[in-house]
Amino acid sequence: MAKLYFNYSSMNAGKSTVLLQAAYNYQERGMTTLLMIAAFDDRAGKGRIASRIGLGADADIFNARDNVYDHVTRALEAGRIDAVLVDEAQFLTEDQVWQLARIADELRIPVMCFGLRTDFQGKLFPGSAALLALADNLKEIKTICWCGRKATMVARLDADGRIVEEGDQVVIGGNETYVSLCRNHWSRRELG
């Protein structure tokens, strides 16, 4: 039975690396994967998933108005798909998460989603909230705070390296924009 998986963490835990390793494992066994990433996350180039350690792969893009179930069924017409892997899954809509559940349930294709659980204000992303509610399997990918404890939160930084507490939920960036912290240091706004 195919399942809907949600692998979540804060920034810099290696989510994209784990996704790319899973895709490689499928391909090594002669299987076909469909990789997807949010259209506006173009840090590695449009339609490209990349990890901080240098791994990368091309991916189909999705935006909030796309029907990912229809996208996958169209891709199936062109050939076999053994797994769907979604990076930056926090940017999915609730409807898209239901569509991914249908892919697992009706098309019997495993769907592995990778993304952030919460934003810089400690609030769930809509896609993450839906995945936490609907996924058959939840797995936390761990990273550490500067103190050595498990980091579960992410802080956004301004250009001067100070913590930002207000603003848009989504600002694309990497280490220059975000830092992972344990809940204690996130609450106290301590960067170490």
C-alpha positions in Angstrom: 0.0 0.0 0.0 1.4 3.4 -1.0 1.6 6.1 1.7 1.8 9.8 2.1 5.0 10.7 4.0 5.9 14.0 5.6 9.6 14.5 6.5 9.9 17.8 8.3 12.5 19.9 10.2 13.8 23.4 10.7 16.3 24.9 8.2 19.6 23.2 7.4 18.7 19.7 8.6 19.3 18.1 5.2 15.8 17.7 3.9 16.8 18.2 0.3 19.8 15.9 0.7 17.5 13.1 2.0 15.0 13.7 -0.8 17.8 13.5 -3.4 19.2 10.3 -1.8 15.8 8.7 -1.9 15.4 9.6 -5.6 18.9 8.2 -6.3 17.9 4.9 -4.5 14.9 4.5 -6.7 16.8 5.3 -9.8 19.6 2.9 -8.9 17.0 0.1 -8.8 15.6 1.0 -12.3 12.6 2.9 -10.9 11.3 6.3 -12.0 10.7 9.2 -9.6 8.8 12.5 -10.2 10.5 15.3 -8.3 8.6 18.5 -7.6 9.5 21.9 -6.0 7.7 25.2 -5.4 7.9 27.5 -8.4 9.1 30.5 -6.5 12.0 28.7 -4.7 14.5 29.4 -7.4 17.7 29.5 -5.2 19.2 26.7 -7.2 17.5 27.7 -10.4 14.0 27.4 -11.6 12.8 23.8 -11.3 15.9 22.6 -9.5 16.3 20.9 -6.1 19.8 21.4 -4.6 21.3 20.6 -1.2 23.9 22.6 0.6 26.4 19.7 0.2 26.3 20.0 -3.6 23.7 17.4 -4.7 21.1 18.5 -7.2 18.4 17.4 -9.6 15.9 18.9 -12.0 12.3 18.9 -10.8 8.8 19.8 -12.0 7.5 23.0 -10.4 4.2 23.7 -8.7 2.5 26.8 -7.6 -0.6 27.4 -5.5 -3.1 27.2 -8.4 -1.8 23.9 -9.8 -3.6 20.6 -9.4 -0.8 18.2 -8.5 -3.0 15.1 -8.9 -3.7 16.1 -12.6 0.0 16.8 -13.1 1.0 13.4 -11.9 -1.7 11.6 -13.9 -0.5 13.5 -17.1 3.1 12.4 -16.2 1.9 8.8 -15.9 0.6 8.9 -19.5 4.2 9.4 -20.5 5.6 6.5 -18.5 5.8 4.8 -15.2 6.2 6.7 -11.9 7.3 4.7 -8.9 7.4 7.6 -6.4 6.6 11.3 -6.1 9.0 13.4 -4.1 8.1 17.0 -3.1 10.6 19.5 -1.8 9.6 22.7 0.0 6.2 21.0 0.8 5.3 23.7 3.3 4.3 25.8 0.3 1.6 23.3 -0.8 -2.0 24.3 -0.3 -4.3 22.2 1.8 -6.1 21.1 -1.5 -2.8 20.1 -3.0 -2.0 17.9 0.1 -5.4 16.2 -0.4 -4.4 15.7 -4.0 -1.2 14.1 -2.9 -3.1 11.8 -0.6 -5.3 10.8 -3.6 -2.1 9.9 -5.5 -1.0 7.6 -2.7 -4.5 6.1 -2.2 -5.9 5.9 -5.7 -2.9 5.7 -8.0 -0.9 3.6 -5.4 2.2 5.7 -5.8 4.2 6.6 -2.6 4.4 10.4 -2.1 7.3 11.7 0.0 7.1 15.3 1.1 10.0 17.3 2.6 9.5 20.7 4.2 9.5 23.1 7.2 7.0 22.6 9.9 6.9 26.2 11.2 7.8 29.6 10.0 10.0 32.2 11.7 7.1 33.2 13.9 6.5 29.7 15.2 3.3 29.3 13.1 2.5 26.3 10.9 2.7 26.7 7.2 -0.7 25.8 5.5 0.9 22.9 3.6 2.7 21.6 6.7 -0.5 21.8 8.8 -2.3 19.7 6.2 0.5 17.2 6.0 0.7 16.8 9.8 -3.0 16.1 9.7 -3.1 13.7 6.6 0.2 12.0 6.3 0.4 8.3 7.0 3.9 8.6 8.2 5.6 11.6 9.9 9.4 11.8 10.4 11.4 14.6 11.9 14.8 15.2 10.4 16.9 16.6 13.2 19.4 19.5 13.2 21.1 21.3 16.1 21.0 24.7 17.7 24.2 26.6 18.4 24.0 25.3 22.0 24.0 21.6 20.8 20.3 20.9 21.6 17.8 19.8 18.9 16.7 22.8 16.8 13.0 22.8 16.2 12.5 26.5 15.3 13.8 28.9 12.7 14.6 32.6 13.1 14.7 35.1 10.2 17.5 37.6 10.1 17.7 41.0 8.6 20.7 42.2 6.5 22.5 43.1 9.7 22.1 39.7 11.2 19.4 40.7 13.7 16.3 38.6 14.3 13.1 39.8 12.5 9.8 39.2 14.3 7.3 40.5 11.7 6.8 40.3 8.0 5.6 38.1 5.2 5.5 34.4 6.1 7.5 33.5 3.0 10.9 35.0 2.2 13.1 32.7 0.2 16.6 32.5 1.6 19.3 30.3 3.0 21.9 30.7 5.7 22.1 34.5 5.2 18.4 34.8 6.0 17.6 32.0 8.5 19.1 30.2 11.5 17.8 27.1 13.3 17.4 27.3 17.0 16.1 25.2 19.9 12.8 26.4 21.3 14.5 28.0 24.3 16.9 30.2 22.3 14.2 31.0 19.7 11.9 32.2 22.5 14.7 34.2 24.1 15.9 35.5 20.6 19.5 34.4 21.4 21.7 33.7 18.4 24.7 32.4 20.4 
